[in-house]
Amino acid sequence: MKRVDDFRLRFGDKEYVPIMIGGMGVDISTAGLALEAARLGGIGHISDAMVEDVSDRRFDTTFVKDKTKLYKHNILNMDKSSVQFDLERLAEAQRLHIGRTMEAKKGPGLIFVNCMEKLTMNGPKETLRTRLNAALDAGIDGITLSAGLHFGSFALMADHPRFREAKLGIIVSSVRALQIFLRKNAKLDRLPDYVIVEGPLAGGHLGFGLDDWKEFDLHVITQEVLDYLKKEGLSIPVIAAGGVFTGSDAVSFLEMGAAGVQVATRFTVTKECGLPDKVKQEYFKASEEDIIVNGVSPTGYPMRMLKNTPAIGAGIRPGCESYGYLLDASGNCAYINSYNREVLANNGSDKGISVMDKTCLCTHMRNFNCWTCGHYTYRLKDTSHKLPNGDYQLLSAEHVFKDYQFSTDNTIALPEKEL
């Protein structure tokens, strides 16, 4: 019986443990979690979602406070089109978050940053260009392009001196999406260094329809991508993601030709994960029936989460003046539209309103009140010990990483009981 450790992920002449920890924003995939993956010889992700707020928490900067003060006059205004990010400050926060993380890196692995195209920030092209290039400035090992098709993202980095040095990858959920991406970027003569194939059982936003995600299977999609790349004579490592819960699950993809796997769910209940401990216990205690896929995200993508997540049905005032990460190019957001509708229906008052169809993803993610999760979150209780008070023992990232790396026969190693 093979183990994950019998395989290696290769970039050029370098080899890595073929385990990649996915990029969970907003600072759920902390620098500490990514650093552990790199120390152990794998690949860890941090996220640049709400990077100014993350910087404020990590380094006691005042990016969010200053932005809020600048746009304080607009807080009660239904129109948010005037709220813009200062691109120089955005770049500063990005370089600080990533640069400090890279300075702390030890071990043979890599650290990537997850960049979501759907963080439109009332200036989609300008803010994405700033985030991507600042990440390269800060020395990031690689950039994973997620939450969007990213047809123009390579071009936004093409003039950067590290454009052909850093590892650049994309997340797709179909072979067609990969084909279009490659065609759109052919003139740059720059292939992606890796392709993450994300299936329908992944956590957070999904690249499938709200009503048809159950019709797809990660093994089938991964094989289609592998077959397409082979047919085209393209040697691009393929990383399988979404529902890879055990080392044996990972091996099943490695044996079919995937270069590695991306995992995240089991790391949500580690000590290094950025979720508050009380939220980690919600993940441990969840049943299969507690996990739903809904359409409350303003991005337009379906999203998997716990059904008791506080973000569902909340009617908080949009926090665009402080955050504003999902404002489109015209300063609009689907949550703002729903919120304004409910306020008008409540005689112009926001007291006691509930917004069921959308949620303020920015504020709720920032406050860890949007409990996105993977399909197999209900199995987390089988990975640890239940404590006398009813809680579960938190795990270390090293324990989970090594369990993926060395386990066989679909077994899951429990941690040593804490006294």
C-alpha positions in Angstrom: 0.0 0.0 0.0 1.6 3.3 -1.1 1.8 6.4 1.0 1.8 10.0 0.0 5.5 10.1 0.9 6.2 7.6 -1.9 5.5 10.5 -4.3 7.1 13.9 -4.9 5.8 17.1 -6.5 8.4 18.5 -8.9 9.0 22.0 -10.0 12.0 21.9 -12.3 14.8 20.2 -10.5 13.3 20.7 -7.0 11.1 18.1 -5.2 8.5 18.7 -2.5 6.2 16.6 -0.4 3.1 16.6 -2.6 0.9 18.2 0.0 -0.4 21.8 -0.5 -2.4 23.5 2.2 -5.1 25.6 0.6 -5.5 29.3 1.0 -8.3 30.1 3.4 -8.9 33.8 3.8 -9.3 36.0 5.9 -6.2 34.9 7.7 -7.7 31.5 8.4 -4.6 30.1 6.6 -2.3 32.0 8.8 1.4 32.7 8.2 2.1 30.2 11.0 0.1 27.5 9.2 1.9 28.1 5.9 5.3 28.2 7.6 4.6 24.8 9.1 3.8 23.4 5.7 7.0 24.8 4.2 9.1 23.6 7.2 7.8 20.1 6.6 8.7 20.1 2.9 5.3 20.9 1.4 3.6 24.0 0.2 1.5 26.4 2.4 -0.8 29.2 1.3 -1.5 32.5 2.9 -4.3 34.6 1.5 -4.4 38.3 0.6 -8.1 38.6 1.3 -8.6 41.8 3.3 -4.8 42.2 3.6 -5.0 45.6 5.1 -7.0 44.2 8.1 -4.7 41.2 8.3 -1.7 43.6 8.5 -3.4 45.7 11.2 -3.8 42.5 13.3 -0.4 41.2 12.7 1.7 44.3 12.8 -0.4 46.9 14.6 -0.7 49.1 11.5 -3.7 51.4 11.0 -4.8 50.8 7.3 -8.4 50.0 8.1 -8.8 52.7 10.7 -7.4 55.3 8.3 -9.6 54.2 5.5 -12.7 54.3 7.7 -11.8 57.8 8.9 -11.4 59.0 5.3 -14.8 57.7 4.2 -16.6 58.2 7.5 -18.9 60.8 5.9 -20.3 58.1 3.5 -21.2 55.4 6.1 -25.0 56.1 6.0 -25.0 56.6 2.2 -26.5 53.8 0.1 -24.2 54.7 -2.7 -20.7 53.3 -2.1 -19.1 54.2 -5.5 -16.9 56.8 -4.0 -15.1 54.3 -1.7 -11.7 53.5 -3.2 -8.6 51.8 -2.0 -5.3 53.8 -1.8 -3.3 51.6 -4.1 0.0 52.6 -2.5 -1.2 51.6 0.9 -2.7 48.4 -0.4 0.7 47.5 -1.9 2.3 48.4 1.4 0.0 46.1 3.4 0.6 43.3 0.8 4.4 43.6 1.0 4.3 43.7 4.8 2.1 40.6 5.2 4.0 38.5 2.6 7.4 39.9 3.2 7.4 39.2 7.0 6.1 35.7 6.2 8.9 35.0 3.7 11.5 36.3 6.2 10.3 33.7 8.7 10.3 30.7 6.3 12.5 27.8 7.3 12.7 24.3 5.7 12.7 23.0 2.2 9.1 23.8 1.2 7.4 26.8 -0.4 4.9 29.5 0.5 2.3 30.7 -2.0 -0.3 33.4 -1.8 -3.9 32.8 -2.8 -5.3 35.8 -4.9 -9.0 35.9 -5.6 -10.2 37.7 -8.7 -13.5 38.2 -7.1 -12.0 40.7 -4.6 -12.9 43.5 -7.0 -12.5 46.3 -4.5 -14.2 49.0 -6.6 -11.4 48.8 -9.1 -11.0 45.1 -10.2 -8.1 45.5 -12.6 -6.2 48.2 -10.7 -6.4 46.5 -7.3 -5.6 43.0 -8.7 -2.5 44.4 -10.5 -1.4 46.0 -7.3 -1.9 42.9 -5.2 -0.1 40.6 -7.7 2.9 42.8 -8.2 3.3 43.6 -4.5 3.3 39.9 -3.8 6.1 39.4 -6.3 7.9 42.4 -4.8 7.8 40.8 -1.4 9.5 37.6 -2.6 6.5 35.2 -2.5 7.4 31.7 -3.9 4.3 31.4 -5.9 0.8 32.9 -6.6 -2.4 30.8 -6.9 -5.1 32.6 -9.0 -8.5 31.7 -7.6 -12.2 32.7 -7.4 -12.5 33.7 -11.0 -11.3 32.9 -14.5 -8.2 35.2 -14.4 -8.0 35.5 -18.1 -6.1 38.8 -17.8 -4.1 38.2 -14.6 -0.9 37.0 -16.2 -0.8 40.1 -18.3 -1.0 42.3 -15.1 2.3 40.8 -14.0 4.0 40.4 -17.3 6.4 43.4 -16.8 7.5 42.3 -13.3 11.1 41.0 -13.2 9.9 38.0 -11.2 7.1 37.1 -13.7 9.0 34.1 -15.0 10.7 33.2 -11.8 7.9 32.8 -9.3 5.5 29.8 -9.5 2.2 30.9 -11.0 -0.8 28.6 -10.9 -4.5 28.7 -11.4 -7.6 27.0 -10.0 -10.1 25.5 -12.4 -13.1 23.2 -12.0 -13.3 22.0 -15.6 -11.0 21.2 -18.5 -12.9 23.9 -20.5 -11.8 26.6 -18.1 -8.2 25.5 -18.4 -8.4 25.5 -22.2 -9.8 29.1 -22.3 -7.2 30.3 -19.8 -4.3 28.8 -21.9 -5.7 30.3 -25.1 -6.2 33.7 -23.6 -2.6 33.8 -22.4 -0.9 32.2 -25.3 0.6 35.4 -26.6 2.6 35.8 -23.3 4.5 32.6 -23.9 4.1 31.8 -20.2 2.4 28.6 -19.1 1.1 28.2 -15.6 3.5 26.3 -13.4 0.7 24.2 -11.9 -3.0 23.7 -12.2 -5.2 23.1 -9.2 -8.3 21.1 -10.1 -10.9 21.9 -7.5 -13.9 19.6 -7.3 -17.4 20.1 -5.9 -16.7 19.0 -2.3 -14.3 21.8 -1.6 -14.9 24.4 1.1 -16.0 28.0 0.5 -16.7 29.2 -3.0 -17.4 26.5 -5.6 -16.8 26.7 -9.4 -20.1 24.9 -10.1 -23.7 25.8 -10.3 -25.9 26.0 -7.1 -28.2 23.2 -8.5 -25.7 20.9 -10.3 -22.6 20.7 -8.2 -23.5 17.2 -7.1 -23.3 15.9 -10.6 -19.6 16.4 -10.8 -16.7 14.2 -9.5 -13.1 15.3 -8.8 -11.6 12.1 -10.1 -13.4 12.5 -13.4 -12.5 16.2 -13.8 -8.8 15.5 -12.8 -8.6 12.7 -15.4 -10.0 15.0 -18.0 -7.4 17.6 -17.3 -4.6 15.1 -17.2 -5.8 13.7 -20.6 -6.0 17.1 -22.1 -2.5 18.2 -21.0 -1.1 14.9 -22.3 -2.8 15.3 -25.6 -1.4 18.8 -26.0 2.1 17.8 -24.9 2.0 20.1 -21.9 4.0 19.1 -18.8 2.1 21.1 -16.2 1.7 19.6 -12.7 -1.9 19.0 -11.7 -3.0 19.3 -8.1 -6.3 17.7 -7.0 -8.4 19.5 -4.5 -11.7 19.3 -2.7 -12.7 16.3 -0.5 -9.2 14.8 -0.1 -9.7 13.8 3.6 -7.1 11.0 4.1 -3.7 10.1 2.9 -5.3 7.2 1.0 -7.6 9.7 -0.7 -4.5 11.6 -1.8 -2.7 8.5 -3.0 -5.7 7.7 -5.3 -5.1 11.0 -7.1 -1.3 10.6 -7.1 -1.5 7.1 -8.6 -3.7 8.4 -11.5 -1.0 11.0 -12.4 -1.7 14.1 -10.3 1.4 15.7 -9.0 0.0 16.6 -5.6 -3.1 17.3 -3.6 -4.4 20.5 -2.0 -6.1 20.0 1.4 -7.6 22.4 3.9 -10.6 21.1 5.9 -8.5 19.0 8.3 -6.2 22.0 9.0 -9.2 24.2 10.1 -9.0 22.6 13.6 -5.3 22.9 14.1 -3.8 25.3 16.6 -2.1 27.2 13.8 -5.3 27.9 12.0 -6.6 31.5 12.4 -10.2 30.5 13.4 -11.1 31.3 17.0 -11.1 28.1 19.1 -14.8 28.3 19.7 -15.4 28.2 16.0 -13.1 25.3 15.6 -15.3 23.4 18.1 -18.3 24.2 15.8 -16.5 22.4 13.0 -15.6 19.4 15.2 -19.2 19.0 16.3 -20.9 19.5 12.9 -23.0 16.7 11.5 -23.4 16.0 7.8 -26.8 17.6 7.9 -25.2 20.8 9.3 -23.3 21.4 6.1 -25.0 23.3 3.3 -24.3 24.9 -0.1 -26.1 28.2 -0.6 -26.1 31.3 -2.7 -25.6 34.0 0.0 -22.2 35.1 -1.3 -22.3 38.4 -3.1 -19.7 37.0 -5.6 -22.4 35.0 -7.4 -20.6 31.7 -6.7 -22.3 29.0 -4.5 -20.6 28.7 -1.1 -20.4 25.7 1.3 -20.8 26.5 5.0 -22.2 25.4 8.3 -26.0 26.1 8.4 -25.7 27.8 11.8 -23.1 30.3 10.6 -24.0 33.7 12.1 -23.6 35.4 8.7 -26.8 33.8 7.3 -29.7 36.1 7.8 -27.8 38.9 9.5 -28.8 42.4 8.6 -25.7 44.4 9.4 -24.9 47.7 7.7 -22.4 47.2 4.8 -18.9 47.9 6.0 -17.6 49.2 2.7 -15.9 52.3 4.1 -13.7 50.0 6.2 -13.4 47.0 3.9 -15.2 47.1 0.6 -13.5 44.1 -0.9 -16.5 43.0 -2.9 -17.5 46.3 -4.5 -17.6 45.9 -8.3 -16.2 48.4 -10.8 -19.2 50.6 -10.3 -19.2 50.5 -6.5 -22.0 48.0 -6.3 -22.4 44.8 -4.3 -25.2 42.3 -4.2 -25.4 42.5 -0.4 -25.8 46.2 -0.5 -28.7 45.9 -2.9 -30.4 43.3 -0.6 -29.7 45.4 2.5 -31.1 48.5 1.0 -34.2 46.6 -0.2 -34.9 45.5 3.4 -34.2 48.9 4.9 -36.7 50.5 2.5 -39.3 47.7 3.3 -38.8 48.6 7.0 -39.8 52.2 6.5 -36.2 53.3 6.1 -34.9 51.8 9.4 -32.3 49.1 9.7 -33.4 48.1 13.2 -34.2 44.4 13.4 -33.9 43.7 9.7 -32.8 40.3 8.3 -31.2 39.8 4.9 -31.6 36.2 3.9 -30.6 36.1 0.3 -27.1 37.6 0.6 -24.6 38.3 3.3 -22.0 41.0 4.0 -19.1 38.7 3.3 -16.4 41.3 4.1 -17.5 42.1 7.6 -18.5 38.5 8.5 -15.3 36.9 7.2 -13.3 39.6 9.0 -15.1 38.7 12.3 -14.9 34.9 11.6 -18.7 34.8 11.5 -18.9 33.1 8.0 -18.2 29.5 8.8 -17.3 28.2 5.3 -16.2 24.6 5.3 -15.5 21.5 3.2 -18.0 18.7 2.6 -16.2 16.3 4.9 -16.1 18.7 7.9 -18.5 16.3 9.6 -15.7 13.7 9.8 -13.4 16.0 11.8 -14.7 14.6 15.1 -13.1 11.3 14.1 -9.7 12.8 13.9 -9.2 13.8 17.5 -10.2 13.1 21.1 -13.3 14.3 22.8 -12.5 16.0 26.1 -14.5 15.6 29.4 -16.1 19.0 28.8 -17.5 18.0 25.5 -15.0 19.9 23.4 -12.4 18.2 21.1 -8.7 18.4 21.4 -7.1 20.7 18.9 -4.5 19.3 16.6 -1.1 20.5 15.5 -0.5 21.3 11.8 2.5 19.0 11.9 0.3 16.1 13.1 -2.2 16.5 10.3 0.5 17.0 7.7 2.3 13.9 8.7 -0.9 11.9 8.9 -1.5 12.7 5.2 2.1 12.0 4.4 2.5 8.6 6.0 -0.9 7.0 6.6 -2.3 4.0 4.7 -5.5 2.0 4.4 -7.7 5.2 4.9 -6.6 5.3 8.5 -6.5 8.5 10.5 -3.9 8.8 13.3 -5.2 10.3 16.5 -3.0 12.7 18.4 -1.5 11.9 21.8 -4.1 12.7 24.5 -3.3 16.0 26.2 -3.2 15.6 30.0 
